Amino acid sequence: MTKDAETNSTLRANQVLRVLLVYLMVLWCSPTHAQYPPADFKKDPFLLGVPVDLSVPEHPVAFQGTDRKFHLAYELHLTNFSKADLVLKQLEVIDDSTGNVLTSYSGSKLSGMLRSLVGKHPTSILQGGTVDIVFIWLDFTSAVTPPALRHRLQVAAPAFPHHGVQVTEGGATRADGEVRVIGPPLRGGDWWASNGPSNHSGHRRTLIVVDGKARIPERYATDWARLRSGELLKGDPQKNSSYFSYGAEVLAVADGTVVSVLDSLPENRPDAQSYPVPMTLTNMGGNDIILDIGEHQFAFYAHLQPHSIRVSVADHVVRGQVLALVGNSGNATGPHLHFQLSDANSELATEGLPFVIDSVEVVGKVQGEDFKSLPHSELLNRVLPLEDNVVRFP
């Protein structure tokens, strides 16, 4: 064979080999010859680990309550990204700086901290494709609290018992920052902290979506109502003037600037079955005032008497200045002052912020429908009155 013939034979052999390799590759990569079957998450929700996203939308800041303890209050969102229902077995809160477990929740204690967004009664079942919110409230005996937290979650899938209990960690969050010290929003006493800060109050668990974002504007809010000898009123319960709260002077809690005023809304009749005007996003607080008190913090006062507001937008006010009178307007069933601190010039499109009042005197507590006075009142500094405490302001 000549050299040219030998070269041509080699070239033809190489071409045949390349064609054969291409054919084999196509055959091997075809659906009927795929090396790996497609992932089937329906058959294995834990194929890539626990399919739950843990996130903390708003980091907590420690504050001292009238129980003399220091608290961190925040929400942990659990999103199940699988189609399988998952059982929440245990949730641990971890000090991220030391790795120490601060507390753990399971069983009825954990289910009692949950709110499901699908409207079902809170249980330890996190349904496929849904979000549950865990309302966490940590107690500390010292002002030294962890600067950062993370969470460890144990779950199981009832439809896939062979997996047993699976564990994941997430939801890392800061837990630092300075709590704001303010003056009282009212004077004298006795003032009942109705729906005040706790892990189970109505304010604490009211999640509101405004302008495309879910927030808890009333996270630390209180409905202040005045008691005398443990009673809310004397006389006709259908008259606002019968209530001891009605007409009390509302005070600026800090130096600041008036950034919002709503006035002239009619008052409600106590315990009426309907409101004199339809409730909307802009008038839920009734006649109200918002003060910008600096540091991106705003004081919100709601349900004021019509025509009692003594300030206008852009006015500068000083701590202790009288702003208005307590009334019964907006989304209210009786005279009281709704007060909260938040992070924006808005009633509802805002996140509630913790704060402490520089001086309060605790005189008792409301338990059920009864007022229980303390044998001796307690004067406390820089505390936040907790739910159902009864206090006097200097």
Residue pairs with C-beta under 8 A, 6 or more apart in sequence:
1 9
27 33
28 35
39 47
40 47
41 47
41 51
41 82
41 83
42 83
44 160
45 51
45 82
45 83
45 84
45 86
45 157
45 160
46 157
46 160
46 163
46 166
49 166
49 168
50 153
50 155
50 166
50 167
50 168
51 80
51 81
51 82
52 78
52 79
52 80
52 81
52 86
52 126
52 153
52 155
52 168
53 77
53 78
53 79
53 81
53 170
54 76
54 77
54 78
54 151
54 153
54 168
54 169
54 170
54 171
55 76
55 77
55 79
55 170
55 171
56 74
56 75
56 76
56 77
56 149
56 171
56 172
56 173
57 75
57 77
57 214
58 74
58 75
58 216
58 351
59 74
59 173
59 174
59 175
59 176
59 177
60 72
60 73
60 74
60 173
60 175
60 354
61 72
61 175
61 176
61 177
61 178
61 179
61 353
61 354
62 70
62 71
62 72
62 140
62 143
62 145
62 175
62 179
62 354
63 70
63 71
63 179
63 354
63 355
63 356
63 384
64 70
64 71
64 143
64 356
64 382
64 383
64 384
65 71
65 197
65 383
65 384
65 385
65 386
66 360
66 362
66 380
66 383
66 384
66 385
66 386
66 389
66 391
67 386
68 380
68 383
69 139
69 140
69 141
70 139
70 140
70 141
70 142
70 143
70 145
71 137
71 138
71 139
71 140
72 136
72 137
72 138
72 140
72 145
72 149
72 175
73 135
73 136
73 137
73 138
73 197
73 199
73 204
73 219
73 220
73 354
74 136
74 173
74 175
75 133
75 134
75 135
75 136
75 216
76 91
76 133
76 134
76 136
76 151
76 171
77 131
77 132
77 133
77 134
78 88
78 126
78 131
78 132
78 133
78 134
78 153
79 130
79 131
80 86
80 126
80 127
80 128
80 129
80 130
80 131
81 129
82 128
82 129
82 157
83 128
83 129
84 128
84 157
84 159
84 160
85 125
85 126
85 127
85 128
85 157
85 158
85 159
86 125
86 126
86 128
86 155
86 156
86 157
87 124
87 125
87 126
87 155
87 156
87 157
87 158
88 110
88 111
88 114
88 124
88 125
88 126
88 132
88 153
88 154
88 155
89 106
89 124
89 154
89 155
89 156
89 165
90 104
90 105
90 106
90 110
90 152
90 153
90 154
91 104
91 105
91 106
91 110
91 134
91 151
91 152
91 153
91 154
92 101
92 103
92 104
92 105
92 151
92 152
92 153
93 101
93 102
93 103
93 104
93 136
93 138
93 149
93 151
94 100
94 101
94 102
94 149
94 150
94 151
94 152
94 169
95 101
95 102
95 146
95 148
95 149
96 146
96 147
96 148
96 149
96 150
96 172
97 146
97 147
97 148
98 146
101 152
102 138
102 146
102 149
103 138
105 113
105 134
107 124
110 124
110 134
111 122
111 123
111 124
112 122
113 134
113 135
113 136
113 199
114 122
114 123
114 124
114 132
114 133
114 134
114 135
115 122
115 132
115 133
115 135
115 205
115 207
116 122
116 123
116 127
116 130
116 131
116 132
117 130
117 131
117 132
117 133
118 127
118 130
120 127
126 132
126 155
133 207
135 199
135 204
135 205
136 199
137 198
137 199
138 145
145 175
146 175
147 174
147 175
147 176
148 172
148 173
148 174
148 175
148 176
149 171
149 172
149 173
149 175
150 169
150 170
150 171
150 172
150 173
151 169
151 170
151 171
152 167
152 168
152 169
153 167
153 168
153 169
153 170
154 165
154 166
154 167
155 165
155 166
155 168
156 163
156 164
156 165
156 166
157 163
179 354
179 355
179 356
180 293
180 295
180 297
180 341
180 353
180 354
180 355
180 356
181 355
181 356
181 357
181 358
181 382
182 253
182 254
182 293
182 299
182 341
182 355
182 356
182 357
182 358
183 251
183 252
183 253
183 254
183 319
183 320
183 357
183 358
184 251
184 253
184 357
184 359
184 360
184 393
184 394
185 224
185 250
185 251
185 253
185 299
185 301
185 337
185 339
186 224
186 248
186 249
186 250
186 251
186 326
186 337
186 393
187 249
187 251
187 393
187 394
188 248
188 392
188 393
189 226
189 361
189 363
189 390
189 391
189 392
189 393
190 226
190 227
190 228
190 363
190 364
190 390
190 391
190 392
191 224
191 225
191 226
191 227
191 390
191 391
191 392
191 393
192 224
192 225
192 226
192 227
192 232
192 366
192 371
192 388
192 389
192 390
193 222
193 223
193 224
193 385
193 386
193 387
193 388
193 389
193 390
193 391
194 222
194 223
194 224
194 225
194 336
194 366
194 387
194 388
195 201
195 202
195 203
195 221
195 222
195 223
195 387
196 203
196 221
196 222
196 223
196 385
196 386
196 387
196 388
196 389
197 203
197 204
197 219
197 220
197 221
197 222
197 354
197 384
197 385
197 386
197 387
198 204
198 386
198 387
200 387
201 387
203 218
203 219
203 220
203 221
203 222
203 223
203 340
203 352
204 216
204 218
204 219
205 216
206 216
206 217
206 218
207 214
207 215
207 216
208 214
208 215
208 216
208 217
208 348
209 215
210 281
210 346
210 348
210 349
211 349
213 349
215 348
215 349
215 350
215 351
216 351
216 352
217 340
217 342
217 346
217 347
217 348
217 349
217 350
217 351
217 352
218 340
218 352
219 340
219 351
219 352
219 353
219 354
220 340
220 341
220 352
220 353
220 354
220 355
220 384
221 338
221 339
221 340
221 352
222 338
222 339
222 340
222 385
223 336
223 337
223 338
224 245
224 326
224 336
224 337
224 338
224 339
225 232
225 243
225 245
225 334
225 335
225 336
226 232
226 243
226 244
226 245
226 248
227 244
227 366
227 371
227 390
228 234
228 244
230 370
230 371
230 373
231 244
232 243
232 244
232 245
232 334
233 242
233 243
233 244
234 242
234 244
235 241
235 242
236 242
237 270
237 271
238 269
238 270
238 271
239 270
240 246
240 267
240 269
240 270
240 327
240 328
240 334
240 335
241 247
242 270
243 270
243 328
243 334
243 335
245 326
245 334
245 335
245 336
245 337
246 305
246 326
246 327
246 328
246 335
247 305
247 325
247 326
248 325
248 326
248 337
249 322
249 325
249 326
250 289
250 301
250 304
250 322
250 323
250 324
250 325
250 326
250 337
251 319
251 320
251 321
251 322
251 323
252 291
252 299
252 317
252 318
252 319
252 320
252 321
252 323
253 291
253 293
253 299
253 319
253 339
253 357
254 291
254 293
254 294
254 299
254 319
255 293
255 294
255 316
255 317
255 318
255 319
256 291
256 292
256 293
256 294
256 299
256 316
256 317
257 291
257 292
257 314
257 315
257 316
257 317
258 289
258 290
258 291
258 292
258 311
258 312
258 313
258 314
258 315
258 316
258 317
259 290
259 291
259 292
259 298
259 313
259 345
260 288
260 289
260 290
260 313
260 345
261 288
261 289
261 290
261 309
261 311
261 312
261 313
262 282
262 283
262 285
262 286
262 287
262 288
262 289
263 287
263 304
263 306
263 307
263 309
264 287
264 306
264 307
265 277
265 283
265 286
265 287
265 306
265 329
265 330
266 276
266 277
266 306
266 329
267 276
267 305
267 306
267 327
267 328
267 329
268 275
268 276
268 328
268 329
268 330
268 332
268 333
270 328
270 333
270 334
270 335
271 333
271 334
272 333
275 331
277 283
279 330
279 331
281 348
282 347
283 330
284 302
284 330
284 331
284 347
284 348
285 300
285 302
285 303
285 330
285 331
285 338
285 347
286 302
286 303
286 304
286 327
286 328
286 329
286 330
286 331
286 332
287 303
287 304
287 305
287 306
287 308
287 309
287 324
287 327
287 329
287 330
288 300
288 301
288 302
288 303
288 304
288 330
288 347
289 300
289 301
289 304
289 309
289 311
289 323
289 324
290 298
290 299
290 300
290 301
290 345
290 346
290 347
291 298
291 299
291 301
291 317
291 323
292 298
292 345
293 299
296 343
297 341
297 342
297 343
297 353
298 341
298 342
298 343
298 344
298 345
298 346
298 350
299 339
299 340
299 341
300 338
300 339
300 340
300 341
300 342
300 347
301 323
301 324
301 337
301 338
301 339
302 330
302 332
302 337
302 338
302 339
302 347
303 326
303 327
303 328
303 329
303 330
303 332
303 335
303 336
303 337
303 338
304 324
304 325
304 326
304 327
304 329
304 337
305 324
305 325
305 326
305 327
305 328
305 329
306 327
306 329
308 324
308 325
308 327
309 323
309 324
310 322
310 323
310 324
311 317
311 321
311 323
311 324
317 323
326 335
326 336
326 337
327 335
328 334
328 335
328 336
332 338
340 352
341 352
341 353
341 354
341 355
342 350
342 351
342 352
342 353
343 350
343 351
343 353
344 350
344 351
354 384
355 384
356 382
356 383
356 384
357 382
357 383
357 384
357 385
357 393
358 381
358 382
359 379
359 380
359 381
359 382
359 393
359 394
360 379
360 380
360 383
360 385
360 391
360 392
360 393
361 377
361 378
361 379
361 380
361 391
361 392
361 393
361 394
362 374
362 377
362 378
362 380
362 385
362 389
362 390
362 391
363 373
363 374
363 377
363 390
363 391
363 392
364 371
364 372
364 373
364 374
364 389
364 390
365 371
365 372
365 374
365 388
365 389
365 390
366 372
366 388
366 390
367 388
371 390
373 390
377 392
385 391
